Amino acid sequence: MSEARTISFMLNGEAVSAEILSHHSLVDVLQRQFDLFGARESCGQGMCGCCTVLVDDRAVSGCLFLAAFADGAEVVTVEHLGRDGLSDVQEAFIAAGAFQCGFCTPGFVLMTHQLLDEHPDPDDETIHHYLAGNLCRCAAYPEIVEAVKIAARKRKTGATG
Amino acid sequence: MTTTTMQRGEVGRSLPRLEARDKVSGRAQYMHALQLPRMLTGKIFRSTVAHGRIRSIDTSAARALPGVHAVITAEDVQRIIPEPYYGPAFHDQPILAIDKVHYVGEPVAVVLAADPHVAEEAAQLIVAEYDELPAVFDEVEAATSGVHVHEELKPAGTFPDLKHLKGRKGTNVALDFRLRRGDTEAAFKAAAHVFEHSFRTQQCLHLALEPFVSLADARQDRVTVHTASQSPSFVRIEIARLLGWPENRVRVVVPFLGGGFGGKLYIKLEALVVALSLLTRRPVKIALTMEEQFYTITKHASTFRIKSGIDHDGRIVARECEVWWNGGAYADIGPRVTQKSGFTAAGPYDIDNVAIDSYALYTNLTPAGALRGFGIPQLVWAYESHTDMVARALKLDPLEFRRKNILRDGRPQATGTVLKDAAIEAVLARTAERIDWGKPFDRGAGHVRRGRGLAVALKAVISPTTSVAVVNINADGSTTLYCGTVDMGQGSDTAMAQIVGEVLNLPAEAVRVVPRDTDVTPYDMGTLGSRSLFHMGHAVRLAAEDARAKLKALAGELDVPEGSNIPIAELFKKKYGMQAGNIVGTGTYKPDYVSPDAATGHTPNATPFWMVAGAGAEVEVDTETGHVRITKLVNVADIGRAINPRIVETQLSGGALMQLGFTMFEKMHVDGGQVTNASLADYKIPGLRDVPVVMRNETVDTTQANGPFGAKGVGEVSTFCVSPAIANAIDDAVGVRLTELPLTPEAVFRALRANAGKPLEDA
């Protein structure tokens, strides 16, 4: 087993540090040291998106992303989005009924945030491109696309109105 | 949006799921968030051979690894549980392999460590040696093979109709269901046309994104099991039986599930973690990886031989069905899949002469269980493909041929049970309408060809089963519901709260649904087979009605005039002099049922309700690549009255898309018993890009007369017809018929080449 080391990073807006081993993933550390369970390991291969975490504003697979690389980074998890009530994307997921079991939902929500931050008015192809790396076994895909569109519309009217 | 519209009454209202906020914010409680002080993590060491005697298990290197707490084998387990065999239909599955292994991936030993990474590393240091035995993998071969997976059959006492199999030796047949109606032999002789075809389905799996996970905390005289299970009551009964304890010393707690689909039914890791916790006197958690799900439970692969006799008028006069179910190494609920699906193996048709034989087979593969349909999708795949092949051969319109032959309410189904509240005709008509059946369309040109197909199906719900519910009105008038139905994404908590709200005139949002905990939530047979809304729905309704009657009695006792709108809290205050007391309403529901006759399969009451589904598909086939694009998929179902129409639509859509995966690409590739694609990188499930261009999900306007508020189950129904509807559309587009799932581009291309007289050579 590897040697312990300490990393420091911004976690959901707060400066934190953690004692880690070099094989620990970001999800390991978030769950075991910070009680943050919104990012979940499912496939363990970066294929499903359940473990999505934002690191320096980019969505990464937290089950593959080694915690050591979070040293000095800014890390945002799904828990942060709802700090003052729900985010517009989270509200839109509820409005569209865009989940069933909810296990994959945090990953979809975070990816949708990145999508809308980069493409405020996405067409279907852009939505598919961004969300094709997230899997939902309940297959609430039509509702998820609907949720993205609701959130996009809301941002637009919010911005102009 | 529907979220803000408040209709009169709670039933029929499309409110969002009660736990919606928790789910979108990542705060909903699943098993992965549960850690207990002093907890150990277990990592399973699994068999690498499909069938063999265990010669030795060397755990010394694993034990020597720093941080390893213990390494456990069957020998240790048998010290505390001498007969450690479990299962819902047969007591055939050992907690850890004893003497023999029966499939690749069977648990042989477990490493326990506080650090999961240490447990994982140590498990790789275990060395087991086996004397390999010949193995059998194919279900048809297994029926007559000299290779026997088990030396002796061990049926559980749970099902009286399996008792006759006790002690049977020299067979892989775990159950044979037989149905005989009329005289098929004579009818085939008299028929104008006879058609016979064979169909196969592949081994695939539930693949919930939350893999199996259980945690046991055993104390001196009691044990608590936290588990991602669809059947907490069954887990409690089975653990109590294994330990020889009364049920009240076993507590089973179930948080939200990250998907179930029939995989997390009955008993999976629970007996193992209980044994480990008893042995170590520490809480033990085992969370499987995605890969390990491929070695836990699958959907049955199957072979179906179907033969039909047709008269000059295009009526089906006889049908013979022979179905082999590949149950894998342990029976799980396979015998029930075999029997219950056998009831409707001849399809939703009015046929006077029917013979059905349905066999549950043991093989040396990962065990198979129920997957969203209890075998029905496999059967419908065969009988609705066959129906189209017959219609096309006779140059009959496939819709008209079906319309002429479907069962109608009031007619006896193959079991003899008279059809009631089964809108087969309406579902078929709506499906045809939505897929524009009979209307001209662009059939394509060059290498892109288009076609349409449809299918219709019928299913009986598993019966007889029991549900119990408790409704508690607190002294401030707030209401709590205790029911054991597991919300694994289907929205049952919300639907049950709506039923309470409807009876007690409350908004569903105000009803607290207590998370499943067998110490407080009463018995329920299990969240399976689309039974919950009907069975538990009734129990919840009865419990709420009981509470309402007791409330009324209390008002009477206190001389409150009838119709008074005095708040409930005031009633309690009047009665007890302060905010105190409860009103507890209870409800138990078990429908009538008559077991099928062993020789004929006849029963006057096979099911309390029928599920009916239809699907229509429009496809585009690229004849140069064999690629199939689904341009339109319509799903229609008779689900009675919808309690929550929005959730119903999501269920229909989700079920159909899941079946689309089983239809188009999902398949476990097995080589010598070894799964060679046991990961999401190699086993593809539907993603956003697989959703058909146009998709419609609809229900026909019906009421289930004996259902709670006219409702019946919806969880499985949209899976039934997807596969044959697509295969029928492919045939319509390019004139090739596929008889084995999945319908991959390779399979389509091979069929096209074979059809053109230029078959591809096998690789």
Interface residues (C-beta under 8 A of the other chain):
Chain A: M1 L21 H23 Q31 R32 L36 F37 G38 A39 R40 E41 S42 C43 G44 Q45 M47 C48 C50 T77 V78 E79 L81 G82 L86 Q90 F93 I94 A95 G97 F99 Q100 C101 G102 F103 C104 T105 P106 V109 I127 H128 L131 A132 N134 L135 C136 R137 C138 A139 A140 Y141 P142 E143 I144 V145
Chain B: M1 T3 P16 R17 E19 A20 R21 D22 K23 V24 S25 G26 R27 A28 Y30 H32 A33 Q35 G67 H117 V118 E121 H206 L207 A208 L209 E210 P211 F256 L257 G258 G259 G260 F261 T289 M290 E291 M488 G489 Q490 G491 R646 I647 T650 Q651 S653 G654 L657 M658 S679 L680 A681 I685 P686 G687 L688 R689 V691 M695
